[in-house]
Amino acid sequence: MNTNEIPVGIVGLGLMGCSIVTCLLIAGHQVAAVAPLSADMDHAERRIREHLQNSWENGLIENEPEYYLRRLIITEDYSVLHPCKLVNECTIENIEVKGSVYQKIEAVIKPDAILSSNTSAIPISELQKLTQYPERFLGLHWTEPAHTTRFLEIICGDQSDIKYGEYLYELSHEWGKEPILVRKDIAGFITNRLMYAMYREAISLVENGYASIEDVDRSCRNNAGYFMTMVGIFRWMDLTGVPAYHTVMKNLLPTLNNSTEVPELIDKVVREGGKGVLNSHGFYEYEPGEAEVWEETFKEFTYEIRELALKYPADIVKRRLAEKNKSENSADS
């Protein structure tokens, strides 16, 4: 696929929207970025330029920011979306807001363009009911920062034509992704269902006095965090012995938290206005300036972990096996 010949649009230029724009610029697309809120116009270009500068300094891209910014339009005018073959909506998690945005997008794009949403909570099957061409509506669920991570979920709703999902699956490899194609819509998709089960159990352990917040985080970093960049859950069980997990499940699963209510620990933080590092009020206490240092440190980490992850792509063992067999065959001959 020649990304230079596939103009794309992004509607919504908050934190996530800006990193998605950066990812698509790096991949070679012409990008039309629309700000539904005038306030987004004040910071969008600065954020995107900053992402590109960091990418250049960390060796992710070969050219300075201006090279990529030449392919970008930032505006409040939806009409710039007309040539786009794909438009990705990245607005807030509010179905009324998204429905209003879809009307504005579909008023200007071509009937054969693909429309997608970056929603992480609203079912794609519900959102596509708000569109004129539901068969060409899908979910594109990114993770922050979109320009450094390999993650992307492509979600088909009940009315989505699978061929568009398969097209986005192929295209997203040009974005540096190892995509997941979710062929049947389900609340939370794949990653959120896995992660929220972990979030719920983590909070339950703290609320019931089994461990501190720090200890739970330490457990995640030094256990799951130790292997997950290289392998997933099923490969990990294969590597470490499937029967052991079968045995533990019999006794452990009945004891895990299965509450359907939002836990008090997180509810209290939100009631008090906590937003985490955004306002230095979350599960942790932050000294003056500490939250900003955490953000900078995380930014550095995303580039470093990306370099490590690229050394171990999904097909690393197949490559090594092929090299081994080739070497052995050469020796035999």
Secondary structure as UniProt FT lines:
FT   HELIX           3..5
FT   STRAND          8..11
FT   HELIX           15..26
FT   TURN            27..28
FT   STRAND          31..34
FT   TURN            38..39
FT   HELIX           40..57
FT   TURN            58..59
FT   HELIX           65..69
FT   TURN            70..71
FT   STRAND          72..75
FT   HELIX           78..81
FT   TURN            82..83
FT   STRAND          86..89
FT   HELIX           95..106
FT   TURN            107..108
FT   TURN            111..112
FT   STRAND          114..117
FT   HELIX           124..127
FT   HELIX           128..130
FT   HELIX           134..136
FT   STRAND          137..141
FT   TURN            146..148
FT   STRAND          153..156
FT   TURN            158..159
FT   HELIX           162..173
FT   TURN            174..176
FT   STRAND          180..182
FT   TURN            187..190
FT   HELIX           191..207
FT   TURN            208..209
FT   HELIX           213..222
FT   HELIX           224..227
FT   TURN            228..230
FT   HELIX           233..240
FT   HELIX           242..252
FT   HELIX           253..255
FT   HELIX           264..271
FT   TURN            272..273
FT   TURN            277..280
FT   TURN            288..289
FT   HELIX           290..311
FT   TURN            314..315
FT   HELIX           316..332
//
